Amino acid sequence: MIFVDRDDPRDPQATALLRQSHALMQSLYSADDCHFLPIDALCAPDVAFFTARRGDIKVGCGALARRDGYGEVKSMFVDPAARGQGIADAILRALEDEARGLGLPCLRLETGHVLRPAHRLYQRHGFAFCGPFGTYSAAPVSLFMEKSLCA
């Protein structure tokens, strides 16, 4: 069974997941094109950080950053050995539940152009491609998506 809970990004297992995620992004993109939040930024009061676990083992993470008028999905990552088991779906549902609880009207995210499994995940959850938002600029390696939470 998968459990998703709010967590501390500085927890050793959470930090290990984040470091794996950061290393992957740095292997795929230049430093200017890596938009992940540093671990300390994930501890900010406007960020809700979650981990997914099986038993005592943390196998995935994600965060919701509260922005002016929307929530931004950040730090979505699942350990490669645990992929394809619904973990990312569970984390994304928790982030959406958190956003709805905060009364946010929509979720937005930036993702890399080569991360096709992530694109499919977000589309399955009702996200559609959109243009840049917030402080992002259009870039050939970035894709932007959003989902309305108003029903």
GROMACS elastic network, one bead per residue, 0.5 to 0.9 nm:
[ bonds ]
;  ai    aj funct       b0    kb
    1    53     6  0.83586   500
    1    54     6  0.61060   500
    1    55     6  0.77626   500
    2    52     6  0.64275   500
    2    53     6  0.57116   500
    2    54     6  0.52271   500
    2    55     6  0.79295   500
    2    86     6  0.83944   500
    2    87     6  0.69394   500
    2    90     6  0.76602   500
    3    51     6  0.81645   500
    3    52     6  0.54442   500
    3    53     6  0.53208   500
    3    54     6  0.65392   500
    3    55     6  0.80786   500
    3    87     6  0.89589   500
    3    90     6  0.81808   500
    4    50     6  0.65360   500
    4    51     6  0.55939   500
    4    53     6  0.64704   500
    4    60     6  0.89078   500
    4    61     6  0.86430   500
    4    87     6  0.87457   500
    4    90     6  0.69412   500
    4    91     6  0.63519   500
    4    94     6  0.70245   500
    5    49     6  0.84388   500
    5    50     6  0.53760   500
    5    51     6  0.57715   500
    5    52     6  0.66494   500
    5    53     6  0.84444   500
    5    91     6  0.87989   500
    5    94     6  0.80995   500
    6    48     6  0.68680   500
    6    49     6  0.56350   500
    6    51     6  0.64946   500
    7    10     6  0.86710   500
    7    11     6  0.77207   500
    7    14     6  0.80007   500
    7    48     6  0.81761   500
    7    49     6  0.57542   500
    7    50     6  0.51758   500
    7    51     6  0.61159   500
    8    11     6  0.54873   500
    8    14     6  0.72675   500
    8    15     6  0.87655   500
    8    42     6  0.84755   500
    8    43     6  0.70986   500
    8    49     6  0.67745   500
    8    50     6  0.78233   500
    8    51     6  0.86239   500
    9    12     6  0.80214   500
    9    13     6  0.85402   500
    9    14     6  0.53409   500
    9    15     6  0.57326   500
    9    18     6  0.79241   500
    9    39     6  0.61742   500
    9    40     6  0.78035   500
    9    42     6  0.64957   500
    9    43     6  0.66090   500
    9    49     6  0.67856   500
    9    50     6  0.82611   500
    9    51     6  0.86692   500
   10    13     6  0.82370   500
   10    14     6  0.65036   500
   10    15     6  0.55230   500
   10    39     6  0.70410   500
   10    40     6  0.79290   500
   10    43     6  0.81213   500
   11    14     6  0.52157   500
   11    15     6  0.59454   500
   11    16     6  0.85270   500
   12    15     6  0.50693   500
   12    16     6  0.61118   500
   12    17     6  0.87446   500
   13    16     6  0.50680   500
   13    17     6  0.64082   500
   13    18     6  0.87516   500
   13    57     6  0.77394   500
   13    58     6  0.61672   500
   13    59     6  0.85404   500
   14    17     6  0.51738   500
   14    18     6  0.62665   500
   14    19     6  0.86477   500
   14    50     6  0.89268   500
   14    51     6  0.69750   500
   14    58     6  0.68789   500
   14    59     6  0.86042   500
   14    60     6  0.80280   500
   14    61     6  0.72042   500
   15    18     6  0.50142   500
   15    19     6  0.60622   500
   15    20     6  0.85710   500
   15    39     6  0.73655   500
   16    19     6  0.51184   500
   16    20     6  0.62522   500
   16    21     6  0.86615   500
   17    20     6  0.51180   500
   17    21     6  0.62444   500
   17    22     6  0.86768   500
   17    58     6  0.80832   500
   17    59     6  0.75090   500
   17    60     6  0.68020   500
   17    61     6  0.71929   500
   17    77     6  0.72321   500
   17    78     6  0.76029   500
   17    79     6  0.68719   500
   18    22     6  0.60791   500
   18    23     6  0.85136   500
   18    38     6  0.87710   500
   18    39     6  0.74698   500
   18    60     6  0.89473   500
   18    61     6  0.77234   500
   18    75     6  0.72630   500
   18    76     6  0.89360   500
   18    77     6  0.75129   500
   19    22     6  0.50169   500
   19    23     6  0.60302   500
   19    24     6  0.85213   500
   19    39     6  0.88024   500
   20    23     6  0.51504   500
   20    24     6  0.62151   500
   20    25     6  0.87405   500
   20    77     6  0.84646   500
   20    79     6  0.79841   500
   21    24     6  0.51572   500
   21    25     6  0.63080   500
   21    26     6  0.86417   500
   21    36     6  0.87755   500
   21    75     6  0.75829   500
   21    76     6  0.82016   500
   21    77     6  0.61002   500
   21    78     6  0.83194   500
   21    79     6  0.85876   500
   22    25     6  0.51445   500
   22    26     6  0.60829   500
   22    27     6  0.85524   500
   22    34     6  0.83418   500
   22    36     6  0.71284   500
   22    38     6  0.88092   500
   22    75     6  0.88050   500
   23    26     6  0.50660   500
   23    27     6  0.61119   500
   23    28     6  0.87331   500
   24    27     6  0.51139   500
   24    28     6  0.64128   500
   24    29     6  0.86941   500
   25    28     6  0.51868   500
   25    29     6  0.58869   500
   25    30     6  0.84427   500
   25    31     6  0.88871   500
   25    33     6  0.88195   500
   25    34     6  0.63441   500
   25    35     6  0.88157   500
   25    36     6  0.82743   500
   25   112     6  0.84673   500
   26    29     6  0.53449   500
   26    30     6  0.64336   500
   26    31     6  0.66766   500
   26    33     6  0.87747   500
   26    34     6  0.67721   500
   27    30     6  0.79729   500
   28    34     6  0.89034   500
   28   112     6  0.87105   500
   28   114     6  0.84154   500
   29    32     6  0.79340   500
   29    33     6  0.57590   500
   29    34     6  0.62575   500
   29   112     6  0.82783   500
   29   141     6  0.79191   500
   30    33     6  0.52227   500
   30    34     6  0.65074   500
   31    34     6  0.53094   500
   31    35     6  0.84152   500
   32    35     6  0.77640   500
   33   112     6  0.85813   500
   33   139     6  0.81600   500
   33   141     6  0.72679   500
   33   142     6  0.77261   500
   34   112     6  0.86500   500
   35    74     6  0.89278   500
   35   110     6  0.80107   500
   35   111     6  0.85996   500
   36    74     6  0.69620   500
   36    75     6  0.63792   500
   37    40     6  0.79978   500
   37    41     6  0.58313   500
   37    42     6  0.63853   500
   37    74     6  0.74102   500
   37    75     6  0.72020   500
   38    41     6  0.52861   500
   38    42     6  0.65982   500
   39    42     6  0.51812   500
   39    43     6  0.69258   500
   40    43     6  0.52866   500
   40    44     6  0.72009   500
   41    44     6  0.54061   500
   41    47     6  0.80262   500
   42    45     6  0.85081   500
   42    46     6  0.85980   500
   42    47     6  0.59050   500
   42    48     6  0.75742   500
   42    49     6  0.66605   500
   42    63     6  0.74861   500
   42    65     6  0.82859   500
   42    74     6  0.89497   500
   42    75     6  0.87367   500
   43    46     6  0.83306   500
   43    47     6  0.66062   500
   43    48     6  0.79490   500
   43    49     6  0.76668   500
   44    47     6  0.55324   500
   44    48     6  0.82835   500
   44    65     6  0.89541   500
   45    48     6  0.76754   500
   46    64     6  0.82860   500
   46    65     6  0.58517   500
   46    66     6  0.53820   500
   46    67     6  0.79238   500
   47    63     6  0.66075   500
   47    64     6  0.55608   500
   47    66     6  0.62383   500
   48    62     6  0.85719   500
   48    63     6  0.54917   500
   48    64     6  0.51522   500
   48    65     6  0.65189   500
   48    66     6  0.82854   500
   48    95     6  0.82040   500
   48    98     6  0.80721   500
   49    61     6  0.74622   500
   49    62     6  0.60465   500
   49    64     6  0.65297   500
   49    65     6  0.85648   500
   49    74     6  0.89127   500
   49    75     6  0.86284   500
   49    95     6  0.87045   500
   50    60     6  0.84322   500
   50    61     6  0.55576   500
   50    62     6  0.54169   500
   50    63     6  0.59272   500
   50    64     6  0.84725   500
   50    91     6  0.72095   500
   50    94     6  0.79192   500
   50    95     6  0.79243   500
   51    58     6  0.64321   500
   51    59     6  0.74189   500
   51    60     6  0.55625   500
   51    62     6  0.65287   500
   51    63     6  0.86694   500
   51    91     6  0.72939   500
   52    57     6  0.84577   500
   52    58     6  0.56626   500
   52    59     6  0.57624   500
   52    61     6  0.60109   500
   52    62     6  0.86084   500
   52    78     6  0.86134   500
   52    87     6  0.67479   500
   52    88     6  0.84179   500
   52    90     6  0.76666   500
   52    91     6  0.65552   500
   53    56     6  0.64160   500
   53    57     6  0.52922   500
   53    59     6  0.53504   500
   53    60     6  0.69837   500
   53    87     6  0.84886   500
   54    57     6  0.54319   500
   54    58     6  0.65347   500
   54    59     6  0.70694   500
   55    58     6  0.80715   500
   58    61     6  0.80417   500
   58    79     6  0.86907   500
   59    77     6  0.85477   500
   59    78     6  0.58553   500
   59    79     6  0.53976   500
   59    80     6  0.87569   500
   59    81     6  0.84816   500
   59    82     6  0.64549   500
   59    83     6  0.88737   500
   59    87     6  0.77645   500
   60    76     6  0.75335   500
   60    77     6  0.54459   500
   60    79     6  0.59422   500
   60    82     6  0.81983   500
   60    87     6  0.67649   500
   60    88     6  0.71153   500
   60    91     6  0.76905   500
   61    75     6  0.67056   500
   61    76     6  0.56102   500
   61    77     6  0.53917   500
   61    78     6  0.64951   500
   61    79     6  0.89728   500
   61    87     6  0.89475   500
   61    88     6  0.80556   500
   61    91     6  0.68309   500
   62    73     6  0.72473   500
   62    74     6  0.60300   500
   62    77     6  0.64786   500
   62    78     6  0.88454   500
   62    88     6  0.84373   500
   62    91     6  0.63184   500
   62    92     6  0.74320   500
   62    95     6  0.75182   500
   63    72     6  0.80920   500
   63    73     6  0.58648   500
   63    75     6  0.57144   500
   63    76     6  0.68889   500
   63    91     6  0.87286   500
   63    92     6  0.89552   500
   63    95     6  0.68529   500
   64    71     6  0.61422   500
   64    72     6  0.55879   500
   64    74     6  0.60694   500
   64    75     6  0.85809   500
   64    95     6  0.59623   500
   64    96     6  0.84298   500
   64    98     6  0.77702   500
   64    99     6  0.74340   500
   64   107     6  0.87777   500
   65    70     6  0.86579   500
   65    71     6  0.56057   500
   65    72     6  0.50174   500
   65    73     6  0.65260   500
   65    74     6  0.69426   500
   66    69     6  0.80771   500
   66    70     6  0.64571   500
   66    72     6  0.64317   500
   66    99     6  0.81653   500
   66   102     6  0.88271   500
   66   104     6  0.82312   500
   67    70     6  0.53090   500
   67    71     6  0.55421   500
   67    72     6  0.68330   500
   67   134     6  0.84218   500
   68    71     6  0.80320   500
   68   134     6  0.87814   500
   69   104     6  0.65702   500
   69   105     6  0.69006   500
   69   106     6  0.77742   500
   70    99     6  0.83322   500
   70   104     6  0.54308   500
   70   105     6  0.60007   500
   70   106     6  0.51658   500
   70   107     6  0.57458   500
   70   108     6  0.70477   500
   71    96     6  0.88775   500
   71    99     6  0.63833   500
   71   104     6  0.63877   500
   71   105     6  0.80626   500
   71   106     6  0.63252   500
   71   108     6  0.62508   500
   71   109     6  0.85022   500
   72   106     6  0.86142   500
   72   107     6  0.56007   500
   72   109     6  0.54394   500
   72   110     6  0.84181   500
   72   146     6  0.89482   500
   73    76     6  0.73580   500
   73    92     6  0.83749   500
   73    95     6  0.74926   500
   73   107     6  0.68219   500
   73   108     6  0.62612   500
   73   109     6  0.52141   500
   73   110     6  0.79907   500
   74   109     6  0.70570   500
   74   110     6  0.81792   500
   76    88     6  0.74852   500
   76    91     6  0.80101   500
   76    92     6  0.82035   500
   76   118     6  0.88916   500
   77    80     6  0.88072   500
   77    88     6  0.73683   500
   78    81     6  0.82561   500
   78    82     6  0.65973   500
   78    83     6  0.62099   500
   78    87     6  0.70377   500
   78    88     6  0.64973   500
   79    82     6  0.53922   500
   79    83     6  0.65366   500
   80    83     6  0.53711   500
   80    84     6  0.89480   500
   81    84     6  0.88987   500
   82    85     6  0.63448   500
   82    86     6  0.88470   500
   82    87     6  0.75930   500
   83    86     6  0.74578   500
   83    87     6  0.70932   500
   83    88     6  0.79100   500
   84    87     6  0.75061   500
   84    88     6  0.84273   500
   85    88     6  0.81250   500
   85    89     6  0.87945   500
   86    89     6  0.51630   500
   86    90     6  0.62688   500
   86    91     6  0.88058   500
   87    90     6  0.51108   500
   87    91     6  0.62895   500
   87    92     6  0.86403   500
   88    91     6  0.50937   500
   88    92     6  0.60758   500
   88    93     6  0.85482   500
   88   118     6  0.89868   500
   88   121     6  0.77537   500
   89    92     6  0.51868   500
   89    93     6  0.61716   500
   89    94     6  0.86927   500
   89   121     6  0.72855   500
   89   122     6  0.88783   500
   89   125     6  0.80840   500
   90    93     6  0.51630   500
   90    94     6  0.63220   500
   90    95     6  0.87864   500
   91    94     6  0.50968   500
   91    95     6  0.62998   500
   91    96     6  0.86832   500
   92    95     6  0.50374   500
   92    96     6  0.61575   500
   92    97     6  0.85485   500
   92   122     6  0.84737   500
   92   125     6  0.81415   500
   93    96     6  0.50670   500
   93    97     6  0.60740   500
   93    98     6  0.85572   500
   93   125     6  0.84558   500
   94    97     6  0.50268   500
   94    98     6  0.61403   500
   94    99     6  0.86186   500
   95    98     6  0.50494   500
   95    99     6  0.61839   500
   95   100     6  0.86372   500
   96    99     6  0.50092   500
   96   100     6  0.61207   500
   96   101     6  0.84869   500
   96   106     6  0.89870   500
   96   107     6  0.76212   500
   96   149     6  0.81619   500
   97   100     6  0.51331   500
   97   101     6  0.60918   500
   97   102     6  0.86558   500
   98   101     6  0.50339   500
   98   102     6  0.63153   500
   98   103     6  0.87707   500
   98   104     6  0.89494   500
   99   102     6  0.50895   500
   99   103     6  0.63404   500
   99   104     6  0.53884   500
   99   105     6  0.80612   500
   99   106     6  0.78675   500
   99   107     6  0.75738   500
   99   149     6  0.83072   500
  100   104     6  0.57703   500
  100   105     6  0.75756   500
  100   106     6  0.85337   500
  100   149     6  0.69062   500
  100   150     6  0.88726   500
  101   104     6  0.76848   500
  103   149     6  0.87867   500
  104   107     6  0.76827   500
  104   149     6  0.72681   500
  104   150     6  0.86528   500
  105   147     6  0.87975   500
  105   148     6  0.61503   500
  105   149     6  0.51371   500
  105   150     6  0.57498   500
  106   146     6  0.69220   500
  106   147     6  0.54958   500
  106   150     6  0.72637   500
  107   127     6  0.83538   500
  107   145     6  0.83116   500
  107   146     6  0.54553   500
  107   147     6  0.52122   500
  107   148     6  0.65385   500
  107   149     6  0.72362   500
  108   127     6  0.82452   500
  108   130     6  0.89292   500
  108   133     6  0.81065   500
  108   144     6  0.73232   500
  108   145     6  0.56063   500
  108   147     6  0.64973   500
  108   148     6  0.88239   500
  109   133     6  0.87124   500
  109   143     6  0.83372   500
  109   144     6  0.57389   500
  109   145     6  0.53949   500
  109   146     6  0.64195   500
  110   132     6  0.80459   500
  110   133     6  0.87993   500
  110   136     6  0.83617   500
  110   142     6  0.64465   500
  110   143     6  0.56993   500
  110   145     6  0.65571   500
  111   114     6  0.86645   500
  111   115     6  0.72064   500
  111   118     6  0.78367   500
  111   119     6  0.78893   500
  111   141     6  0.83873   500
  111   142     6  0.57552   500
  111   143     6  0.53239   500
  111   144     6  0.63964   500
  111   145     6  0.81009   500
  112   115     6  0.55301   500
  112   116     6  0.84456   500
  112   118     6  0.87756   500
  112   119     6  0.88741   500
  112   141     6  0.56763   500
  112   143     6  0.59770   500
  112   144     6  0.87408   500
  113   116     6  0.72229   500
  113   119     6  0.85530   500
  113   140     6  0.77072   500
  113   141     6  0.50485   500
  113   142     6  0.54849   500
  113   143     6  0.57930   500
  114   117     6  0.87524   500
  114   119     6  0.89724   500
  114   141     6  0.77572   500
  114   142     6  0.89883   500
  115   118     6  0.54568   500
  115   119     6  0.65236   500
  116   120     6  0.63014   500
  116   121     6  0.86287   500
  117   120     6  0.51452   500
  117   121     6  0.62245   500
  117   122     6  0.87721   500
  118   122     6  0.62306   500
  118   123     6  0.85530   500
  119   122     6  0.53015   500
  119   123     6  0.61469   500
  119   124     6  0.86141   500
  119   127     6  0.88023   500
  119   143     6  0.88822   500
  119   145     6  0.87747   500
  120   123     6  0.50823   500
  120   124     6  0.60739   500
  120   125     6  0.86687   500
  121   124     6  0.52017   500
  121   125     6  0.65153   500
  121   127     6  0.88088   500
  122   125     6  0.50966   500
  122   126     6  0.65272   500
  122   127     6  0.52883   500
  122   128     6  0.78853   500
  122   145     6  0.80022   500
  122   146     6  0.88844   500
  122   147     6  0.89889   500
  123   126     6  0.50985   500
  123   128     6  0.62678   500
  123   129     6  0.86248   500
  123   145     6  0.87433   500
  124   127     6  0.73227   500
  125   147     6  0.83625   500
  126   146     6  0.83323   500
  126   147     6  0.60950   500
  126   148     6  0.84137   500
  127   145     6  0.58672   500
  127   146     6  0.50941   500
  127   148     6  0.80523   500
  128   144     6  0.83543   500
  128   145     6  0.52256   500
  128   146     6  0.55428   500
  128   147     6  0.64659   500
  129   143     6  0.72282   500
  129   144     6  0.56598   500
  129   146     6  0.65017   500
  130   133     6  0.85937   500
  130   143     6  0.78907   500
  130   144     6  0.53680   500
  130   145     6  0.51334   500
  130   146     6  0.64944   500
  131   137     6  0.89370   500
  131   138     6  0.75196   500
  131   143     6  0.78660   500
  131   144     6  0.58191   500
  131   145     6  0.75522   500
  132   135     6  0.80645   500
  132   136     6  0.56099   500
  132   137     6  0.58274   500
  132   138     6  0.58582   500
  132   139     6  0.89259   500
  132   142     6  0.87654   500
  132   143     6  0.79848   500
  132   144     6  0.59511   500
  132   145     6  0.85743   500
  133   136     6  0.56804   500
  133   137     6  0.76175   500
  133   144     6  0.78887   500
  134   137     6  0.85225   500
  136   139     6  0.86762   500
  137   142     6  0.88171   500
  138   141     6  0.86511   500
  138   142     6  0.70175   500
  138   143     6  0.83181   500
  138   144     6  0.89676   500
  139   142     6  0.53650   500
  139   143     6  0.80410   500
  140   143     6  0.80579   500
  148   151     6  0.79815   500
